[in-house]
Amino acid sequence: MEYIIDLALDFSEFPFGRNTPDDGEYTGEVFRDKILKPELDKLKNGDTLKINLNGVKIGIGSSFLSESFAGAIQKGYIEKQRFLDALVIVCNDSLYENEIIGYINEA
C-alpha cells in the first residue's frame, strides 16, 4: 500500500517553525502530530509513505523538517529503519530529501 501526504494541500503552503504556539499554527510539531503520525500508524511492512513537498510557497526551514521527521523517531511514533524504508520524498529539490534523511538518521 502507498500512502501519500501532500504538504501544501494536506497541511499548508507556508509550513514554518518548530513548535506551536511560538512559531505559529503550521509548525513541524503540528504537522508531525496531526498529519504525519496518523499515516505512520497505518504503515505495515512493505508499505510506502510518499511525502510531496512540491507546492510549498516558501523554503522549508530546518526547524520544521527536524521537528517533523526526527521528532517522529524521538517521540517513538516509528522506528528509524522502518521510517527510512517506507519514506519516499517527492520534491524538485533533492536538498530537502537529503536533509530529511539526515535528520532521521541523527534522531
C-alpha positions in Angstrom: 0.0 0.0 0.0 1.2 3.5 -0.7 0.1 6.4 1.5 0.5 10.0 0.3 0.9 13.3 2.1 0.9 16.4 0.0 2.4 19.0 2.4 0.9 22.0 0.6 -2.6 20.6 0.1 -2.9 18.5 3.3 -1.3 20.9 5.7 -0.1 24.3 4.5 1.6 26.1 1.6 3.5 28.0 4.3 4.9 25.5 6.8 7.2 27.2 9.3 8.9 26.7 12.6 9.3 24.0 15.2 6.7 24.5 18.0 3.3 25.9 18.5 2.3 28.5 19.6 5.7 30.1 19.5 6.2 29.7 15.7 2.6 29.9 14.6 0.0 27.3 13.7 1.7 25.4 10.8 4.8 24.1 12.6 6.7 20.9 12.5 5.1 19.8 15.7 1.6 20.2 14.4 2.4 18.5 11.1 4.1 15.6 12.9 1.3 15.0 15.3 -1.8 15.8 13.2 -0.8 14.7 9.7 2.3 12.5 9.8 1.6 10.3 12.8 -1.8 9.1 11.6 -0.2 8.0 8.3 2.8 6.3 10.2 0.3 4.4 12.3 -1.2 2.8 9.1 2.1 1.5 7.7 2.7 -2.2 7.5 5.8 -4.0 6.2 6.3 -3.2 2.6 4.1 -0.1 2.6 5.4 3.3 1.4 4.7 6.8 2.6 5.2 9.3 -0.2 5.5 12.9 1.0 5.2 15.5 -1.7 6.9 18.8 -0.8 6.2 20.5 -4.2 3.6 23.2 -4.0 5.0 24.8 -0.8 5.3 28.5 -1.4 8.3 29.2 0.8 11.6 27.5 1.6 11.0 24.8 4.2 13.2 25.5 7.2 15.4 23.1 9.0 13.5 23.6 12.3 10.3 22.4 10.6 11.9 19.4 8.9 13.8 18.3 12.0 10.8 18.6 14.3 8.6 16.8 11.8 10.8 13.9 10.8 13.4 13.4 13.5 10.6 14.2 16.0 8.6 11.2 14.8 11.5 9.0 15.8 12.2 10.8 19.1 8.5 10.5 20.1 8.5 6.8 19.4 6.0 7.0 16.5 8.1 4.8 14.3 11.4 3.0 14.3 14.2 4.7 12.4 14.9 2.0 9.9 11.2 1.3 9.3 10.7 5.0 8.6 13.7 5.2 6.2 12.5 2.0 4.4 8.9 3.4 3.9 9.7 7.0 3.1 9.6 8.5 -0.4 10.2 12.2 -0.7 8.8 13.9 -3.8 10.5 17.3 -4.4 12.0 19.2 -7.2 15.0 20.0 -4.9 16.9 16.9 -3.7 18.4 19.1 -0.9 15.2 18.5 1.1 15.3 14.8 0.7 19.0 14.7 1.9 18.2 17.0 4.8 15.2 14.9 5.9 17.1 11.6 5.7 19.9 13.2 7.7 17.6 14.3 10.5 16.0 10.8 10.7 19.5 9.2 10.9 20.6 11.6 13.6 17.4 11.1 15.7 
